[in-house]
Amino acid sequence: MSITFVVGTGRCGSTLLSRALQAHPDVLSMNEFFTSVACRGTLGFGDREVDGREFWSILGGPVRPLDAIAASAHPMPELLYPYASGRFRPGTGVPTVSHMTLPALTDTPDALHDELADAVPAWPVRTLPDQYRALFADLQRRWNTQVVVERSGASLAFLPTLRAMFPEARFVHLSRSGPDVALSMSRHIGFRTLLLRTEAMTLLGLTSPFELGPEHIPLLPDHLAHLAGDVDCDLVMRAPIPLAAFGAFWSHLVVQGVAELAQLPADRRMALSYEEILDDPEHHFARLAAFAGADPHPAWLRGAAASVVRTERPPVTDPDTLDACAAGARALARQASLLAGTPAPVPASTG
């Protein structure tokens, strides 16, 4: 099985990339699959053995943070489930795989959910990675695809785990200018929630921002306590989070991710930037398809390129945010030099 992960910080053009991959006839595009799993905490990661019933409980159980966002007045474009017409409701819990992954595969996500719910619990005991491989293989048979590409926002955060679970996989690092990412994150309910949850996680000494539970409410300051229960999305959007905090978050993910990716063999890593895609979408979509093991069909390339729309936005000039992004910019420069086989340039000061 050929598996490729597209990893990044989120808000870096990865949704655009997923839409292009979903249109490729040979690609099983697992949109936001492991981000959905990560929202369940550490439950779905590692190499422990689980039977089919436990595996399906990971995929089919509810995801409280995503349910809260789906029920709020603050839409998150990545949430694709038909909440108004589908069988599941955020108030009672939408299955993990139904928020973002299954609706990207089919117009009838409830029917696909039911088919998997009937089959997966009967699967034998396997390690978690092998259960995921079995799931991908099942979906590949259904859609008659040749390769698997999983793409999740903020997936640089769990890149070491993905590498350990899938040592045979290829990895594409999709990046975008740090200040632009920070600005986009600052307006996004999901990333605002993630930043506040990370603050709470740090205060409590937890290992995942999604380990927060009602038992932690008395231990947290007022502005964070609701994150351990029923998330108040209105409070999240009103929280005074400095733009530089998102820049620092971007830098942290990029610095750690670049170091992790550098440990991969050269034939199993690739770098791609959002800006490159905007400048020459056909060329870079062809690179991506070939790297993942799929044919860059001309008709697909034309359609994918036609879907790319350049939107001009004023540059971020806040000096604190530029300073916060400097470490990530240096890491990206080192990565580009490594891939090109040239000495790393010294980026100009961003402050």
C-alpha positions in Angstrom: 0.0 0.0 0.0 1.3 3.4 -1.0 0.6 6.0 1.8 1.6 9.7 1.6 1.0 12.2 4.4 0.7 15.9 3.6 1.7 17.6 6.8 1.7 21.3 7.7 0.7 23.8 10.3 -2.8 24.3 9.1 -4.1 27.4 7.3 -1.3 26.9 4.8 -3.3 25.9 1.7 -3.9 22.4 2.7 -7.7 22.5 2.1 -7.0 23.6 -1.5 -4.7 20.7 -1.8 -7.3 18.2 -0.4 -9.9 19.4 -2.9 -7.4 18.8 -5.8 -6.6 15.3 -4.5 -10.2 14.4 -4.0 -10.7 15.0 -7.8 -7.9 12.6 -8.8 -9.3 9.3 -9.9 -6.4 7.2 -8.6 -6.2 8.9 -5.1 -8.0 7.9 -1.9 -7.9 11.3 -0.2 -8.3 10.9 3.6 -9.2 14.5 4.3 -8.5 15.7 7.9 -8.5 12.0 9.1 -5.8 12.1 11.7 -6.7 15.6 12.9 -10.2 14.2 13.6 -8.6 11.2 15.4 -6.3 13.6 17.4 -9.3 15.4 18.7 -10.0 12.2 20.7 -6.7 12.7 22.5 -4.0 10.0 22.4 -6.7 7.2 22.1 -6.1 6.6 18.3 -2.3 6.8 18.3 0.5 4.3 19.1 1.1 0.6 18.2 -1.1 -1.1 20.8 -3.3 -4.0 19.7 -7.0 -3.4 19.4 -9.9 -5.5 18.1 -12.4 -4.2 15.5 -14.9 -3.1 18.2 -12.4 -0.9 20.0 -11.1 0.4 16.7 -14.5 1.4 15.6 -15.2 3.1 18.9 -12.2 5.4 18.1 -13.6 6.2 14.6 -17.3 6.3 15.4 -17.3 8.0 18.8 -18.2 11.6 19.3 -15.7 14.5 19.2 -16.8 17.1 21.8 -14.6 20.0 20.5 -15.8 19.5 16.9 -19.4 19.0 18.0 -19.3 22.3 19.9 -17.9 24.2 16.9 -20.5 22.6 14.6 -23.3 23.7 16.9 -22.0 27.2 17.3 -22.5 30.4 15.2 -18.9 30.3 14.2 -18.6 28.0 11.1 -15.4 26.2 10.4 -15.1 25.5 6.6 -13.4 22.1 7.2 -16.5 20.7 8.8 -18.2 19.1 5.8 -20.9 17.0 7.4 -24.5 17.9 6.4 -25.5 18.9 9.9 -29.0 20.2 8.9 -30.0 17.2 6.9 -27.8 14.3 8.2 -28.8 11.7 10.8 -26.4 12.9 13.4 -26.6 16.1 15.4 -23.8 18.0 17.2 -25.9 18.1 20.4 -25.9 14.3 20.7 -22.6 13.7 19.0 -21.4 13.3 15.4 -19.0 10.4 14.7 -15.3 11.2 14.5 -14.9 10.2 10.9 -18.2 12.0 9.8 -17.2 15.6 10.5 -14.6 15.9 7.8 -13.4 12.7 6.3 -16.4 10.7 5.0 -18.2 13.7 3.5 -15.1 14.4 1.4 -15.4 10.9 0.0 -19.1 10.7 -0.7 -22.3 12.7 -0.9 -23.9 10.0 1.3 -21.6 10.0 4.4 -24.3 8.4 6.6 -24.6 5.4 4.3 -20.8 4.9 4.2 -20.7 5.3 8.0 -23.3 2.6 8.4 -21.5 0.2 6.1 -18.3 0.7 8.1 -20.1 0.4 11.4 -21.5 -2.9 10.3 -18.1 -4.3 9.1 -15.3 -2.8 11.2 -16.3 -4.1 14.7 -15.9 -7.7 13.4 -12.3 -7.1 12.4 -9.7 -9.2 14.1 -7.2 -8.0 16.7 -4.4 -6.0 15.0 -2.0 -3.2 16.0 -3.5 0.3 15.5 -1.4 1.0 12.4 -2.5 -2.2 10.8 -6.1 -1.4 11.6 -5.7 1.9 9.8 -4.0 0.2 6.9 -7.0 -2.2 6.7 -9.4 0.7 6.7 -7.5 2.5 3.9 -7.5 -0.8 1.9 -11.2 -1.3 2.4 -11.9 2.3 1.2 -9.5 1.8 -1.7 -11.4 -1.2 -2.9 -14.7 0.8 -2.7 -13.3 3.6 -4.8 -10.8 1.6 -6.9 -7.9 3.9 -6.2 -4.2 3.2 -6.4 -2.7 5.4 -3.6 -3.7 6.8 -0.3 -3.0 10.5 0.6 -3.9 11.7 4.1 -4.0 15.5 4.7 -4.7 17.1 8.1 -4.4 20.6 9.4 -1.8 21.1 12.1 -0.4 17.6 11.5 3.2 18.7 12.1 2.2 18.4 15.7 1.9 14.7 15.5 4.4 14.0 12.7 6.7 11.9 15.0 3.8 9.7 15.8 2.8 9.3 12.2 6.4 8.4 11.3 6.6 5.8 14.0 3.2 4.3 13.0 3.8 4.3 9.3 7.6 3.9 8.7 7.0 3.1 5.0 5.1 6.3 4.3 6.1 9.3 2.2 5.7 12.8 3.6 5.0 16.1 1.9 5.6 19.3 4.0 3.2 22.0 2.8 4.2 25.4 4.1 3.1 29.0 3.8 4.5 32.4 4.9 4.3 32.5 8.7 2.7 35.9 9.1 0.0 35.0 6.6 -0.7 31.8 8.5 -0.8 33.6 11.8 -3.4 36.1 10.5 -5.5 33.3 9.1 -5.3 31.2 12.3 -6.3 34.3 14.4 -9.7 34.4 12.6 -10.3 30.6 12.7 -12.4 29.1 15.5 -10.5 25.8 15.4 -7.1 27.3 15.8 -8.3 29.8 18.4 -9.7 26.9 20.4 -6.5 24.9 19.9 -4.3 27.7 21.2 -6.4 28.2 24.3 -6.5 24.4 24.9 -2.7 24.3 24.5 -2.4 27.0 27.2 -4.7 25.0 29.5 -2.7 21.8 28.7 0.6 23.5 29.6 -0.8 24.8 32.9 -2.1 21.3 33.9 1.0 19.4 32.6 -1.0 17.3 30.2 0.5 15.7 27.0 -2.4 16.6 24.7 -4.7 19.6 24.5 -7.5 17.1 23.9 -7.0 15.4 27.3 -8.9 18.2 29.0 -12.0 16.9 30.8 -14.7 18.2 33.2 -12.5 17.1 36.1 -10.0 19.9 35.2 -12.6 22.8 35.3 -11.8 23.7 39.0 -8.0 23.7 38.2 -8.2 26.3 35.4 -8.5 30.1 35.4 -11.9 31.4 34.3 -10.9 32.2 30.7 -9.9 28.6 30.2 -12.2 26.6 32.4 -15.0 26.2 29.8 -12.6 24.5 27.4 -12.6 21.5 29.8 -16.4 21.1 29.5 -18.8 22.4 26.9 -16.6 24.8 24.9 -18.2 28.3 24.6 -17.3 29.3 21.1 -18.4 32.8 21.6 -15.9 33.2 24.4 -13.2 31.6 22.2 -13.8 34.2 19.5 -13.8 37.1 22.0 -10.6 35.9 23.8 -7.8 38.5 23.4 -5.2 36.3 21.8 -2.3 38.4 20.4 -1.5 37.8 16.7 2.1 37.1 17.7 0.9 34.1 19.7 -0.3 32.5 16.5 3.1 33.4 14.9 4.9 31.7 17.7 2.7 28.6 17.4 3.5 28.5 13.6 7.2 28.8 14.3 7.1 26.0 17.0 5.4 23.6 14.6 7.7 24.4 11.7 10.9 24.2 13.6 10.0 20.8 15.1 8.6 19.6 11.9 11.5 20.5 9.7 13.9 18.8 12.1 11.7 15.6 12.1 11.4 15.6 8.3 15.2 15.9 7.8 15.5 12.5 9.4 13.7 10.8 6.5 15.4 9.4 3.5 15.5 11.9 0.6 13.1 9.8 -1.5 10.4 9.9 1.2 10.2 13.6 1.8 9.1 16.5 -0.3 8.6 20.2 0.3 5.9 22.3 -1.3 4.7 25.8 -0.5 1.3 27.5 -1.0 3.0 30.3 -2.8 4.6 27.9 -5.3 1.2 26.4 -6.0 -0.3 29.8 -6.6 2.6 30.7 -9.1 2.5 27.4 -11.1 -0.3 25.1 -10.0 -0.1 22.6 -12.8 3.6 22.0 -12.3 3.4 21.6 -8.6 0.3 19.4 -8.6 2.1 17.2 -11.1 5.1 17.0 -8.7 2.7 16.1 -5.8 0.9 13.4 -7.8 4.1 11.8 -9.0 5.6 11.8 -5.6 2.6 10.1 -4.2 2.7 7.4 -6.9 -0.3 8.7 -8.9 -0.3 9.6 -12.6 -0.5 13.3 -13.2 -3.4 13.0 -15.7 -3.6 16.1 -17.9 -7.3 16.5 -17.5 -7.0 16.3 -13.7 -4.1 18.8 -13.8 -6.1 21.3 -15.8 -9.1 21.0 -13.5 -7.0 21.2 -10.3 -5.1 24.2 -11.6 -8.4 25.9 -12.6 -9.6 25.6 -9.0 -6.7 27.7 -7.6 -7.7 31.3 -7.0 -5.2 33.9 -5.9 -6.5 36.4 -3.3 -4.4 39.5 -2.6 -4.2 40.4 1.0 -2.3 43.3 2.7 1.0 42.0 4.3 1.3 41.6 8.0 3.5 44.3 9.4 3.1 43.8 13.2 6.7 43.6 14.4 5.9 41.2 17.3 4.3 38.8 14.9 7.2 39.1 12.4 9.7 38.4 15.3 7.6 35.4 16.4 7.7 33.9 12.9 11.5 34.4 12.4 12.5 31.0 13.8 10.1 29.2 11.5 11.3 31.2 8.5 14.9 30.2 9.3 13.8 26.6 9.5 12.1 26.7 6.2 15.2 28.3 4.6 17.3 25.4 6.0 14.9 22.9 4.6 14.9 24.5 1.2 18.7 24.5 1.2 18.9 20.8 2.3 16.6 19.8 -0.5 18.5 21.8 -3.0 21.9 20.6 -1.8 23.1 24.2 -1.2 24.3 26.1 1.9 21.5 27.6 3.9 21.1 31.3 3.3 20.7 33.7 6.2 17.2 35.2 6.0 16.9 39.0 6.3 15.7 40.2 9.7 11.9 39.9 10.0 11.8 42.3 12.9 
